[in-house]
Amino acid sequence: MKHKRYITLGFASVGVAIILLLSTNIFAASSAEQQKKEELSRLQALAKFTKVISIVEQYSVDNISIEDLMDKALKGMLVNIDAHSSYLSREDYKKLKVQTNGEFGGLGITVGIKDGALTVIAPIEGTPADKAGVKAGDIILKINNESTISMTIDDAVAIMRGAVGTPIDLTIVRTGETKPLSVHIIRGNITIESVYTRTIGDNLLYVRVTSFDKKVAEDVAKAIKAKKATTKGIILDLRNNPGGLLDQAVDLVNLFVDEGEIVSQKGRNEIDNKVYKASPSATITKVPMVVLINAGSASASEIVAGALQDHKRAILVGENTFGKGSVQVVLPITEDEALKLTIARYYLPSGRTIQAVGVKPDIEVFPGEVNASKNEFSIKEADLKKHLEEELVKVDSTKKDKESKKDDKSDKDKKDIITPEMVNKDMQLKEGVDIIKALIIIKG
């Protein structure tokens, strides 16, 4: 019986082996057939492309060289993939390198395509566009009477850049305005100062980051360390910040967060999937924080704001951000030409995406001035008869002493201070200051 059982089991094993072998062979044949079909489809597509190029070259009314046709084909292909991918010709690639160096002639605005329209992501502070009144969210209808309909970002940037001192006119549509606005701008030398700091009162540090260049985290760290002894709260202003280098966004968050994920990126290829985590050794402060954001906060600034929000490390004040959550890389194809290609999407620590939705503030505050008008009909203790006048004299003398000490400060020190009057002219900043003061009181 044992022998028969052994033989039966043997036949069963052989049967399973035969079935597995047949299944493997069928799967391999099916896979090979699918691969063959895909290869044939690829060859047919390339043949069609070559045929179209040949027909256009032969029959077009204008004599177009094969090089120009290929450049136009590449531009058309990349621009139709997504709003941020593009083919960089020799001239475009050269301009990109100039921009990377941080100095160029232009207006000082970052633009993008939003809902099919050329839209201002953010004006760079202190630049000709900013001084002329261009705002985040403005739609550019015309550049020097040339319509921007169907115009690519690269073409628009190429027109807007130019020699320092030369004029340019923009026709823009702005939310709240009943008709298009005409803005006249003189091109300037655009040199970006990415980080500057001010103090508010005796214990608040205001840090403004205008873009993410290669020294942002280092400069912010220096500013915080210099004021660490007196700083009890930090206001990080990322309004109208169009983004920049990812590693700087990660390093900036790491100054305030000592553990956990900061941001992750996921692409089609596994090599493009990355997770960036905080390191305790890089964290330099744990004081309460408020982050100011608006519709001009994009890309890297959205990562910083979103990560600090997910970690419950800061309160976000302002308006919903732009919503650019994709990763672009520049891939050289020759020494003088390259592709700018979207390879992945960003995801915040909670797993939510930035793309097209942006980062929502914890407290929504629209821009404007604070109505700080005095109530002429209010009555206080000092208006009553027999109030404690001697105590009031003491208070007045103490106040005068403080004001006298303030007057002794140098002009440079005064420039580094944001006064209450300045705060009241910025509703979002005023709200941020009030919140940070409350957080300091709660923390004790």
PAFI-6524 format. One record per residue (C-alpha): residue number from 1; chain; x, y negated, z negated. Coordinates in steps of 0.2 Angstrom, whole numbers, plus 5000, padded with zeros to 4 digits. Layout:
# PAFI-6524
n_chain_px_py_pz
NUM_A_X_Y_Z
...
# end
This chain:
# PAFI-6524
n_chain_px_py_pz
1_A_5000_5000_5000
2_A_5014_4988_4996
3_A_5022_4992_5013
4_A_5005_4988_5022
5_A_5003_4972_5012
6_A_5021_4967_5017
7_A_5017_4971_5036
8_A_5001_4961_5035
9_A_5009_4946_5027
10_A_5023_4947_5041
11_A_5010_4946_5055
12_A_5002_4931_5046
13_A_5018_4922_5045
14_A_5022_4926_5063
15_A_5005_4919_5068
16_A_5007_4903_5059
17_A_5024_4901_5066
18_A_5018_4903_5084
19_A_5003_4891_5080
20_A_5016_4878_5073
21_A_5027_4881_5088
22_A_5013_4878_5100
23_A_5007_4863_5091
24_A_5024_4855_5091
25_A_5027_4859_5110
26_A_5009_4851_5114
27_A_5013_4836_5103
28_A_5031_4834_5111
29_A_5023_4835_5128
30_A_5009_4823_5123
31_A_5022_4810_5116
32_A_5033_4812_5132
33_A_5018_4809_5143
34_A_5013_4794_5133
35_A_5031_4787_5134
36_A_5031_4790_5153
37_A_5015_4780_5155
38_A_5022_4766_5144
39_A_5038_4765_5155
40_A_5028_4766_5171
41_A_5017_4752_5165
42_A_5032_4741_5160
43_A_5040_4744_5177
44_A_5023_4739_5186
45_A_5022_4723_5175
46_A_5040_4718_5179
47_A_5037_4722_5198
48_A_5022_4710_5197
49_A_5032_4697_5189
50_A_5046_4698_5202
51_A_5033_4698_5216
52_A_5025_4682_5209
53_A_5041_4673_5208
54_A_5046_4678_5226
55_A_5029_4672_5232
56_A_5030_4655_5224
57_A_5048_4653_5229
58_A_5043_4657_5247
59_A_5026_4648_5249
60_A_5026_4633_5236
61_A_5024_4616_5244
62_A_5040_4610_5235
63_A_5057_4618_5237
64_A_5059_4626_5219
65_A_5075_4635_5215
66_A_5074_4653_5207
67_A_5083_4645_5192
68_A_5069_4632_5190
69_A_5056_4645_5192
70_A_5063_4656_5179
71_A_5065_4642_5167
72_A_5046_4637_5170
73_A_5041_4655_5168
74_A_5050_4657_5152
75_A_5043_4641_5145
76_A_5026_4646_5149
77_A_5028_4664_5142
78_A_5035_4657_5125
79_A_5022_4643_5123
80_A_5008_4655_5125
81_A_5014_4667_5112
82_A_5010_4655_5098
83_A_5011_4637_5093
84_A_5029_4637_5086
85_A_5038_4649_5099
86_A_5047_4641_5113
87_A_5061_4643_5126
88_A_5075_4631_5123
89_A_5084_4625_5139
90_A_5101_4618_5139
91_A_5095_4601_5135
92_A_5082_4607_5122
93_A_5095_4617_5113
94_A_5107_4603_5113
95_A_5094_4592_5105
96_A_5090_4605_5092
97_A_5108_4605_5087
98_A_5108_4586_5085
99_A_5093_4587_5074
100_A_5101_4600_5063
101_A_5115_4588_5060
102_A_5102_4577_5052
103_A_5104_4561_5063
104_A_5096_4556_5079
105_A_5087_4542_5088
106_A_5068_4543_5086
107_A_5052_4539_5077
108_A_5054_4550_5061
109_A_5038_4561_5062
110_A_5036_4580_5062
111_A_5022_4586_5074
112_A_5013_4602_5077
113_A_4998_4609_5087
114_A_4983_4610_5077
115_A_4966_4615_5085
116_A_4974_4612_5102
117_A_4979_4594_5098
118_A_4996_4586_5095
119_A_4995_4582_5077
120_A_5007_4573_5065
121_A_5012_4585_5051
122_A_5021_4571_5041
123_A_5030_4555_5044
124_A_5047_4555_5036
125_A_5048_4542_5022
126_A_5057_4525_5027
127_A_5058_4529_5046
128_A_5050_4518_5059
129_A_5034_4529_5061
130_A_5032_4528_5042
131_A_5034_4509_5042
132_A_5022_4507_5057
133_A_5008_4516_5047
134_A_5008_4533_5055
135_A_5000_4545_5043
136_A_4999_4564_5041
137_A_4984_4571_5051
138_A_4984_4558_5064
139_A_4981_4565_5082
140_A_4992_4558_5095
141_A_4981_4556_5111
142_A_4994_4547_5121
143_A_5013_4543_5121
144_A_5017_4528_5132
145_A_5000_4530_5141
146_A_5004_4548_5145
147_A_4991_4560_5139
148_A_4996_4573_5127
149_A_4983_4586_5133
150_A_4992_4602_5137
151_A_5008_4594_5132
152_A_5020_4606_5122
153_A_5028_4601_5106
154_A_5045_4601_5114
155_A_5039_4590_5128
156_A_5031_4578_5116
157_A_5047_4577_5105
158_A_5058_4574_5120
159_A_5047_4559_5125
160_A_5047_4552_5108
161_A_5065_4553_5105
162_A_5077_4541_5113
163_A_5090_4527_5111
164_A_5089_4517_5095
165_A_5081_4500_5097
166_A_5069_4505_5112
167_A_5050_4503_5110
168_A_5037_4517_5111
169_A_5018_4516_5110
170_A_5007_4529_5102
171_A_4988_4530_5104
172_A_4981_4540_5089
173_A_4965_4546_5082
174_A_4963_4545_5063
175_A_4950_4552_5052
176_A_4938_4539_5046
177_A_4942_4527_5060
178_A_4928_4524_5073
179_A_4940_4521_5088
180_A_4958_4526_5093
181_A_4972_4516_5086
182_A_4987_4509_5096
183_A_5004_4509_5086
184_A_5019_4501_5093
185_A_5036_4508_5086
186_A_5054_4503_5089
187_A_5065_4519_5088
188_A_5077_4520_5074
189_A_5092_4530_5069
190_A_5084_4544_5059
191_A_5095_4549_5045
192_A_5086_4560_5032
193_A_5088_4558_5013
194_A_5080_4573_5007
195_A_5080_4571_4988
196_A_5079_4556_4977
197_A_5074_4554_4959
198_A_5066_4540_4948
199_A_5060_4540_4929
200_A_5043_4536_4923
201_A_5042_4529_4906
202_A_5055_4536_4893
203_A_5053_4555_4896
204_A_5046_4559_4914
205_A_5057_4563_4929
206_A_5050_4560_4946
207_A_5058_4571_4960
208_A_5054_4567_4978
209_A_5059_4580_4991
210_A_5056_4574_5009
211_A_5062_4589_5018
212_A_5072_4605_5015
213_A_5090_4603_5021
214_A_5105_4613_5016
215_A_5108_4603_4999
216_A_5090_4601_4992
217_A_5091_4614_4978
218_A_5109_4608_4973
219_A_5104_4589_4973
220_A_5088_4593_4963
221_A_5098_4603_4950
222_A_5110_4589_4948
223_A_5096_4576_4945
224_A_5088_4587_4932
225_A_5104_4591_4923
226_A_5109_4572_4922
227_A_5092_4568_4914
228_A_5090_4584_4904
229_A_5092_4577_4887
230_A_5077_4565_4889
231_A_5066_4574_4901
232_A_5050_4581_4894
233_A_5041_4583_4910
234_A_5044_4584_4929
235_A_5033_4578_4943
236_A_5039_4586_4960
237_A_5033_4576_4975
238_A_5031_4587_4990
239_A_5019_4576_5000
240_A_5022_4573_5018
241_A_5036_4586_5017
242_A_5037_4596_5034
243_A_5048_4610_5027
244_A_5065_4616_5033
245_A_5076_4630_5027
246_A_5068_4645_5018
247_A_5083_4648_5007
248_A_5082_4630_4999
249_A_5064_4633_4996
250_A_5068_4649_4987
251_A_5082_4641_4977
252_A_5071_4626_4972
253_A_5058_4638_4965
254_A_5071_4647_4956
255_A_5077_4632_4946
256_A_5060_4633_4937
257_A_5055_4651_4938
258_A_5066_4664_4930
259_A_5058_4681_4935
260_A_5047_4689_4948
261_A_5044_4687_4967
262_A_5045_4669_4975
263_A_5040_4673_4992
264_A_5040_4688_5005
265_A_5040_4689_5023
266_A_5033_4703_5034
267_A_5035_4705_5053
268_A_5033_4718_5066
269_A_5050_4726_5063
270_A_5055_4732_5046
271_A_5072_4723_5047
272_A_5062_4707_5046
273_A_5053_4712_5030
274_A_5061_4703_5015
275_A_5056_4699_4997
276_A_5064_4685_4988
277_A_5065_4686_4969
278_A_5069_4674_4955
279_A_5086_4676_4945
280_A_5086_4671_4927
281_A_5104_4664_4929
282_A_5098_4651_4941
283_A_5084_4643_4930
284_A_5088_4627_4922
285_A_5072_4620_4914
286_A_5055_4626_4907
287_A_5048_4609_4904
288_A_5030_4606_4910
289_A_5028_4602_4929
290_A_5016_4594_4941
291_A_5018_4596_4960
292_A_5010_4583_4972
293_A_5004_4590_4989
294_A_4994_4584_5003
295_A_4990_4588_5021
296_A_5008_4583_5027
297_A_5015_4597_5015
298_A_5020_4611_5027
299_A_5030_4627_5028
300_A_5044_4627_5015
301_A_5035_4614_5004
302_A_5020_4626_5004
303_A_5030_4640_4998
304_A_5037_4630_4984
305_A_5020_4624_4979
306_A_5011_4640_4981
307_A_5025_4650_4972
308_A_5024_4638_4957
309_A_5005_4639_4957
310_A_5005_4658_4957
311_A_5017_4659_4943
312_A_5007_4647_4933
313_A_5022_4636_4931
314_A_5015_4620_4938
315_A_4999_4611_4941
316_A_4996_4606_4959
317_A_4988_4589_4962
318_A_4982_4581_4978
319_A_4975_4588_4994
320_A_4975_4605_5004
321_A_4992_4608_5013
322_A_4995_4610_5032
323_A_4995_4629_5033
324_A_5011_4634_5042
325_A_5015_4651_5035
326_A_5026_4658_5049
327_A_5045_4662_5051
328_A_5054_4656_5066
329_A_5072_4660_5071
330_A_5083_4653_5085
331_A_5090_4667_5096
332_A_5104_4662_5108
333_A_5102_4670_5125
334_A_5118_4661_5132
335_A_5130_4648_5125
336_A_5118_4634_5130
337_A_5101_4642_5130
338_A_5090_4650_5116
339_A_5073_4656_5111
340_A_5064_4650_5096
341_A_5053_4664_5091
342_A_5040_4668_5077
343_A_5046_4684_5069
344_A_5036_4685_5053
345_A_5023_4678_5041
346_A_5026_4671_5024
347_A_5016_4678_5009
348_A_5016_4670_4991
349_A_5019_4681_4975
350_A_5000_4684_4974
351_A_5000_4692_4991
352_A_4990_4677_4999
353_A_4995_4670_5015
354_A_4998_4651_5019
355_A_4995_4653_5038
356_A_4980_4642_5044
357_A_4973_4640_5026
358_A_4987_4631_5017
359_A_4988_4629_4998
360_A_4974_4622_4988
361_A_4978_4610_4974
362_A_4972_4615_4956
363_A_4965_4597_4955
364_A_4960_4588_4971
365_A_4964_4570_4971
366_A_4962_4559_4987
367_A_4975_4545_4990
368_A_4971_4527_4985
369_A_4974_4514_4972
370_A_4968_4515_4954
371_A_4955_4502_4949
372_A_4963_4495_4934
373_A_4953_4479_4933
374_A_4951_4472_4916
375_A_4934_4471_4907
376_A_4932_4453_4903
377_A_4918_4456_4891
378_A_4926_4469_4880
379_A_4929_4465_4862
380_A_4944_4471_4852
381_A_4950_4470_4834
382_A_4962_4455_4838
383_A_4946_4445_4844
384_A_4938_4446_4827
385_A_4941_4433_4813
386_A_4951_4438_4798
387_A_4960_4452_4807
388_A_4977_4457_4800
389_A_4987_4444_4809
390_A_5004_4448_4800
391_A_5004_4465_4807
392_A_5000_4458_4824
393_A_5016_4447_4823
394_A_5026_4462_4818
395_A_5020_4472_4833
396_A_5023_4457_4845
397_A_5041_4455_4839
398_A_5044_4473_4841
399_A_5037_4473_4859
400_A_5047_4457_4863
401_A_5063_4466_4857
402_A_5059_4481_4868
403_A_5056_4470_4883
404_A_5072_4460_4880
405_A_5082_4476_4880
406_A_5073_4481_4897
407_A_5078_4465_4904
408_A_5096_4468_4900
409_A_5096_4483_4912
410_A_5105_4482_4928
411_A_5096_4480_4945
412_A_5101_4498_4949
413_A_5093_4505_4934
414_A_5077_4495_4938
415_A_5077_4503_4955
416_A_5077_4520_4947
417_A_5061_4516_4937
418_A_5043_4519_4943
419_A_5033_4505_4934
420_A_5015_4507_4928
421_A_5010_4495_4942
422_A_5018_4506_4955
423_A_5009_4521_4947
424_A_4992_4513_4948
425_A_4995_4510_4967
426_A_4995_4529_4969
427_A_4980_4538_4963
428_A_4988_4555_4966
429_A_5004_4550_4956
430_A_4993_4542_4942
431_A_4983_4558_4940
432_A_4999_4568_4940
433_A_5007_4557_4926
434_A_4991_4559_4915
435_A_4991_4578_4917
436_A_5010_4580_4913
437_A_5008_4569_4898
438_A_4993_4580_4892
439_A_5004_4596_4895
440_A_5018_4588_4885
441_A_5006_4585_4870
442_A_4999_4602_4871
443_A_5017_4610_4872
444_A_5022_4599_4857
# end
